[in-house]
Amino acid sequence: MKQKQAAQILHALGHEARLELFRVLVKAGPKGMNIGDMRQLLNMPASTLAHHISALVKANIIIQNVQGRETFNIANFNLVEQIADYLFNDCCKGN
């Protein structure tokens, strides 16, 4: 992972509402959660939720899966592992 990509991911997660939204999706697991359930759980206006979802989709932090009339949002667990590896890659190697 390049530093610029890592910075974009961390920037997208750097907003309190987006971080909360992402954590909800992590808890939901690989099936994700539909937008209606997310809105109800987060008690967030639809337009605000859509704005934050859009930012996370753009950063590839969440993946959307359309099933009929429902859109499921799924945490990109692979990307989370990559960012953790990037952050801790040089751990304990000294100067």
Contact map, one row per residue, 1 for C-alpha under 8 A:
11101100000000000000000000000000000000000000000000000000000000000000000000000000011001000000000
11111100000000000000000000000000000000000000000000000000000000000000000000000000000000000000000
11111110000000000000000000000000000000000000000000000000000000000000000000000000000000000000000
01111111000000000000000000000000000000000000000000000000000000000000000000000000000000000000000
11111111100000000000000000000000000000000000000000000000000000000000000000000000000000000000000
11111111110000000000000000000000000000000000000000000000000000000000000000000000001001000000000
00111111111000000000000000000000000000000000000000000000000000000000000000000000000000000000000
00011111111100000000000000000000000000000000000000000000001000000000000000000000000000000000000
00001111111110000000000000000000000000000000000000000000001110000000000000000000000000000000000
00000111111111000000000000000000000000000000000000000000000000000000000000000000000000000000000
00000011111111100000000000000000000000000000000000000000000000000000000000000000000000000000000
00000001111111100100000000000000000000000000000000000011001000000000000000000000000000000000000
00000000111111110110010000000000000000000000000000000001000000000000000000000000000000000000000
00000000011111110110000000000000000000000000000000000000000000000000000000000000000000000000000
00000000001111111110000000000000000000000000000000000000000000000000000000000000000000000000000
00000000000011111111000000000000000000000000000000000000000000000000000000000000000000000000000
00000000000000111111100000000000000000000000000000010000000000000000000000000000000000000000000
00000000000111111111110000000000000000000000000000011001000000000000000000000000000000000000000
00000000000011111111111000000000000000000000000000000000000000000000000000000000000000000000000
00000000000000011111111100000000000000000000000000000000000000000000000000000000000000000000000
00000000000000001111111110000000000001000100000000000000000000000000000000000000000000000000000
00000000000010000111111111000000000000000000000000000000000001000000000000100000000000000000000
00000000000000000011111111100000000000000000000000000000000000000000000000000000000000000000000
00000000000000000001111111110000000001000000000000000000000000000000000000000000000000000000000
00000000000000000000111111111001100000000000000000000000000000000000000011100000000000000000000
00000000000000000000011111111101000000000000000000000000000000000000000001101000000000000000000
00000000000000000000001111111000000000000000000000000000000000000000000000000000000000000000000
00000000000000000000000111111111100000000000000000000000000000000000000000000000000000000000000
00000000000000000000000011111111000000000000000000000000000000000000000001100000000000000000000
00000000000000000000000001011111000000000000000000000000000000000000000001100000000000000000000
00000000000000000000000000011111100000000000000000000000000000000000000101000000000000000000000
00000000000000000000000011011111110000000000000000000000000000000000000111100000000000000000000
00000000000000000000000010010011111011000000000000000000000000000000000111000000000000000000000
00000000000000000000000000000001111111000000000000000000000000000000011110000000000000000000000
00000000000000000000000000000000111111100000000000000000000000000000011110000000000000000000000
00000000000000000000000000000000011111110000000000000000000000000000000000000000000000000000000
00000000000000000000000000000000111111111000000000000000000000000000000000000000000000000000000
00000000000000000000100100000000111111111100000000000000000000000000000000000000000000000000000
00000000000000000000000000000000001111111111110010000000000000000000000000000000000000000000000
00000000000000000000000000000000000111111111000000000000000000000000000000000000000000000000000
00000000000000000000000000000000000011111110000000000000000000000000000000000000000000000000000
00000000000000000000100000000000000001111111000000000000000000000000000000000000000000000000000
00000000000000000000000000000000000000111111100000000000000000000000000000000000000000000000000
00000000000000000000000000000000000000110111110110000000000000000000000000000000000000000000000
00000000000000000000000000000000000000100011111110000000000000000000000000000000000000000000000
00000000000000000000000000000000000000100001111111000000000000000000000000000000000000000000000
00000000000000000000000000000000000000000000111111100000000000000000000000000000000000000000000
00000000000000000000000000000000000000000001111111110000000000000000000000000000000000000000000
00000000000000000000000000000000000000100001111111111000000000000000000000000000000000000000000
00000000000000000000000000000000000000000000011111111100000000000000000000000000000000000000000
00000000000000000000000000000000000000000000001111111110000000000000000000000000000000000000000
00000000000000001100000000000000000000000000000111111111000000000000000000000000000000000000000
00000000000000000100000000000000000000000000000011111111100001000000000000000000000000000000000
00000000000000000000000000000000000000000000000001111111110000000000000000000000000000000000000
00000000000100000000000000000000000000000000000000111111111000000000000000000000000000000000000
00000000000110000100000000000000000000000000000000011111111111000000000000000000000000000000000
00000000000000000000000000000000000000000000000000001111111111110000000000000000000000000000000
00000000000000000000000000000000000000000000000000000111111110000000000000000000000000000000000
00000001100100000000000000000000000000000000000000000011111111000000000000000000000000000000000
00000000100000000000000000000000000000000000000000000001111111100000000000010010000000000000000
00000000100000000000000000000000000000000000000000000001111111100000000000110011000000000000000
00000000000000000000010000000000000000000000000000001001101111110000000011110000000000000000000
00000000000000000000000000000000000000000000000000000000100111111000000011110000000000000000000
00000000000000000000000000000000000000000000000000000000100001111100001111000000000000000000000
00000000000000000000000000000000000000000000000000000000000000111110001111000000000000000000000
00000000000000000000000000000000000000000000000000000000000000011111111100000000000000000000000
00000000000000000000000000000000000000000000000000000000000000001111111100000000000000000000000
00000000000000000000000000000000000000000000000000000000000000000111111000000000000000000000000
00000000000000000000000000000000000000000000000000000000000000000111111000000000000000000000000
00000000000000000000000000000000011000000000000000000000000000000111111100000000000000000000000
00000000000000000000000000000000011000000000000000000000000000011111111110000000000000000000000
00000000000000000000000000000011111000000000000000000000000000011110011111000000000000000000000
00000000000000000000000010000001111000000000000000000000000001111000001111100000000000000000000
00000000000000000000000011001111100000000000000000000000000001111000000111110000000000000000000
00000000000000000000010011001101000000000000000000000000000011100000000011111000000000000000000
00000000000000000000000000000000000000000000000000000000000111100000000001111111000000000000000
00000000000000000000000001000000000000000000000000000000000000000000000000111111100000000000000
00000000000000000000000000000000000000000000000000000000000000000000000000011111110000000000000
00000000000000000000000000000000000000000000000000000000000110000000000000011111111000000000000
00000000000000000000000000000000000000000000000000000000000010000000000000011111111100000000000
00000000000000000000000000000000000000000000000000000000000000000000000000001111111110000000000
10000000000000000000000000000000000000000000000000000000000000000000000000000111111111000000000
10000100000000000000000000000000000000000000000000000000000000000000000000000011111111100000000
00000000000000000000000000000000000000000000000000000000000000000000000000000001111111110000000
00000000000000000000000000000000000000000000000000000000000000000000000000000000111111111000000
10000100000000000000000000000000000000000000000000000000000000000000000000000000011111111000000
00000000000000000000000000000000000000000000000000000000000000000000000000000000001111111100000
00000000000000000000000000000000000000000000000000000000000000000000000000000000000111111110000
00000000000000000000000000000000000000000000000000000000000000000000000000000000000011111110000
00000000000000000000000000000000000000000000000000000000000000000000000000000000000000111111100
00000000000000000000000000000000000000000000000000000000000000000000000000000000000000011111110
00000000000000000000000000000000000000000000000000000000000000000000000000000000000000000111110
00000000000000000000000000000000000000000000000000000000000000000000000000000000000000000111111
00000000000000000000000000000000000000000000000000000000000000000000000000000000000000000011111
00000000000000000000000000000000000000000000000000000000000000000000000000000000000000000000111
